[in-house]
Amino acid sequence: MAVSVRGQSLTAGASEGLSEADKTSGEPENTYILRPIFQQRFRPSVVKDCIHTVLKEELTGAEYSPEEMPQLTKRLSEMIKDKLKELGYDRYKMVVQVVIGEQRGEGVFMAARCFWDADTDNYTHDVFMNLQNCTGCGG
């Protein structure tokens, strides 16, 4: 809003409180961040420790029961995702995949595909085994 008083122009509105350089540059500054800052980059070793802690706490001494595994895998994936959010990775979407199988001496392969930015995105995994079950988790 501009007001003219005896040949002088006074302006008020969006430019109030800005420095002279900001008023004259004409280019708006970005207020959003597309990439995480260096301190918030995904650190696989820290995330792996977090995943291992959750799996160890929840699965030590657990027995394999096919009826209970769907609920357990869902609960584990949600717990891991919540723990990862507490680590402060604000600019990331976390994908947590938990697979639990009965320990019978067999092998298993897990795979996942996604599009990502090679500069900022990464992954980690952890495997927990006891006498009853084998659990693989990727995040």
Kinemage of the C-alpha trace (Angstrom):
@kinemage 1
@onewidth
@group {chain A} dominant
@subgroup {mainchain}
@vectorlist {calphas} color= white
{ca met a 1} P 0.000 0.000 0.000
{ca ala a 2} L 1.457 3.356 -0.998
{ca val a 3} L 0.420 6.712 0.402
{ca ser a 4} L 1.517 9.991 -1.122
{ca val a 5} L 1.907 12.982 1.192
{ca arg a 6} L 2.999 16.282 -0.485
{ca gly a 7} L 5.339 14.686 -2.973
{ca gln a 8} L 6.729 12.041 -0.629
{ca ser a 9} L 5.862 8.395 -1.055
{ca leu a 10} L 5.388 6.164 1.976
{ca thr a 11} L 4.989 2.433 1.524
{ca ala a 12} L 3.681 -0.107 3.987
{ca gly a 13} L 2.968 -3.802 3.779
{ca ala a 14} L 5.111 -6.753 2.762
{ca ser a 15} L 8.394 -4.860 2.707
{ca glu a 16} L 8.160 -3.683 6.327
{ca gly a 17} L 10.953 -5.016 8.502
{ca leu a 18} L 13.181 -6.026 5.566
{ca ser a 19} L 16.694 -4.718 5.082
{ca glu a 20} L 17.407 -2.401 2.161
{ca ala a 21} L 19.255 -5.184 0.305
{ca asp a 22} L 16.229 -7.479 0.600
{ca lys a 23} L 13.863 -4.768 -0.602
{ca thr a 24} L 15.902 -4.002 -3.700
{ca ser a 25} L 16.988 -7.506 -4.740
{ca gly a 26} L 13.562 -8.376 -6.125
{ca glu a 27} L 14.195 -12.120 -5.832
{ca pro a 28} L 12.311 -13.985 -3.110
{ca glu a 29} L 14.293 -16.262 -0.835
{ca asn a 30} L 13.379 -19.941 -0.621
{ca thr a 31} L 11.879 -20.885 2.714
{ca tyr a 32} L 11.797 -24.621 2.088
{ca ile a 33} L 14.619 -27.138 2.259
{ca leu a 34} L 14.820 -29.867 -0.372
{ca arg a 35} L 17.867 -31.698 0.967
{ca pro a 36} L 18.765 -32.525 4.539
{ca ile a 37} L 21.546 -30.570 6.157
{ca phe a 38} L 24.795 -32.454 6.757
{ca gln a 39} L 24.084 -33.156 10.434
{ca gln a 40} L 20.716 -34.741 9.566
{ca arg a 41} L 21.904 -37.066 6.806
{ca phe a 42} L 20.946 -40.725 7.091
{ca arg a 43} L 23.625 -42.602 9.027
{ca pro a 44} L 23.336 -46.368 8.411
{ca ser a 45} L 25.413 -47.374 11.451
{ca val a 46} L 23.247 -45.356 13.864
{ca val a 47} L 20.043 -46.688 12.298
{ca lys a 48} L 21.340 -50.271 12.373
{ca asp a 49} L 22.066 -49.965 16.101
{ca cys a 50} L 18.538 -48.653 16.658
{ca ile a 51} L 16.989 -51.533 14.690
{ca his a 52} L 19.129 -54.109 16.496
{ca thr a 53} L 18.141 -52.717 19.902
{ca val a 54} L 14.418 -52.978 19.128
{ca leu a 55} L 14.729 -56.503 17.699
{ca lys a 56} L 16.807 -57.695 20.649
{ca glu a 57} L 14.397 -56.241 23.232
{ca glu a 58} L 11.303 -57.678 21.576
{ca leu a 59} L 12.521 -61.039 20.281
{ca thr a 60} L 14.924 -62.377 22.906
{ca gly a 61} L 13.313 -65.571 24.171
{ca ala a 62} L 10.346 -65.272 21.787
{ca glu a 63} L 8.936 -68.442 20.260
{ca tyr a 64} L 7.727 -68.748 16.685
{ca ser a 65} L 3.951 -68.937 16.359
{ca pro a 66} L 2.485 -68.601 12.847
{ca glu a 67} L -0.761 -67.147 14.213
{ca glu a 68} L 0.991 -64.320 16.055
{ca met a 69} L 3.582 -63.366 13.420
{ca pro a 70} L 1.452 -60.939 11.347
{ca gln a 71} L 0.720 -58.793 14.414
{ca leu a 72} L 4.326 -59.062 15.631
{ca thr a 73} L 5.813 -57.955 12.300
{ca lys a 74} L 3.449 -54.980 12.157
{ca arg a 75} L 4.229 -54.000 15.748
{ca leu a 76} L 7.985 -54.327 15.176
{ca ser a 77} L 7.923 -52.219 12.011
{ca glu a 78} L 5.925 -49.482 13.757
{ca met a 79} L 8.240 -49.534 16.792
{ca ile a 80} L 11.315 -49.265 14.580
{ca lys a 81} L 9.801 -46.433 12.546
{ca asp a 82} L 8.899 -44.543 15.740
{ca lys a 83} L 12.443 -44.969 17.099
{ca leu a 84} L 13.884 -43.693 13.819
{ca lys a 85} L 11.650 -40.614 13.938
{ca glu a 86} L 13.071 -39.873 17.396
{ca leu a 87} L 16.558 -39.728 15.857
{ca gly a 88} L 15.550 -36.541 14.014
{ca tyr a 89} L 15.570 -37.515 10.348
{ca asp a 90} L 13.040 -34.819 9.409
{ca arg a 91} L 13.677 -34.767 5.660
{ca tyr a 92} L 13.316 -38.529 5.135
{ca lys a 93} L 10.467 -40.927 4.577
{ca met a 94} L 11.304 -44.171 6.313
{ca val a 95} L 10.375 -47.539 4.865
{ca val a 96} L 10.701 -50.431 7.313
{ca gln a 97} L 10.360 -54.020 6.131
{ca val a 98} L 10.267 -56.819 8.719
{ca val a 99} L 10.305 -60.502 7.770
{ca ile a 100} L 10.011 -63.236 10.397
{ca gly a 101} L 10.504 -66.884 9.568
{ca glu a 102} L 10.790 -70.098 11.511
{ca gln a 103} L 14.331 -71.297 12.146
{ca arg a 104} L 14.630 -74.622 10.296
{ca gly a 105} L 18.112 -74.288 8.845
{ca glu a 106} L 16.829 -72.859 5.561
{ca gly a 107} L 18.015 -69.692 3.860
{ca val a 108} L 16.101 -66.616 2.814
{ca phe a 109} L 16.793 -63.711 0.458
{ca met a 110} L 15.126 -60.320 0.766
{ca ala a 111} L 15.077 -57.632 -1.905
{ca ala a 112} L 13.608 -54.177 -2.381
{ca arg a 113} L 13.678 -51.561 -5.121
{ca cys a 114} L 13.192 -47.842 -5.013
{ca phe a 115} L 14.180 -44.567 -6.638
{ca trp a 116} L 16.489 -42.452 -4.560
{ca asp a 117} L 19.008 -39.665 -4.490
{ca ala a 118} L 22.477 -41.221 -4.318
{ca asp a 119} L 23.814 -38.183 -2.420
{ca thr a 120} L 21.388 -38.276 0.502
{ca asp a 121} L 19.447 -41.566 0.595
{ca asn a 122} L 20.703 -44.851 1.994
{ca tyr a 123} L 19.599 -48.060 3.695
{ca thr a 124} L 20.606 -50.478 6.407
{ca his a 125} L 19.521 -53.916 7.588
{ca asp a 126} L 19.832 -56.190 10.562
{ca val a 127} L 19.240 -59.894 11.142
{ca phe a 128} L 18.193 -61.327 14.496
{ca met a 129} L 18.275 -65.070 15.084
{ca asn a 130} L 17.404 -67.213 18.051
{ca leu a 131} L 16.587 -70.915 18.363
{ca gln a 132} L 12.974 -70.382 17.296
{ca asn a 133} L 12.953 -67.682 14.634
{ca cys a 134} L 14.965 -65.691 12.152
{ca thr a 135} L 14.056 -62.042 11.660
{ca gly a 136} L 15.301 -59.765 8.920
{ca cys a 137} L 14.660 -56.062 8.976
{ca gly a 138} L 15.523 -53.416 6.405
{ca gly a 139} L 15.101 -49.694 6.777
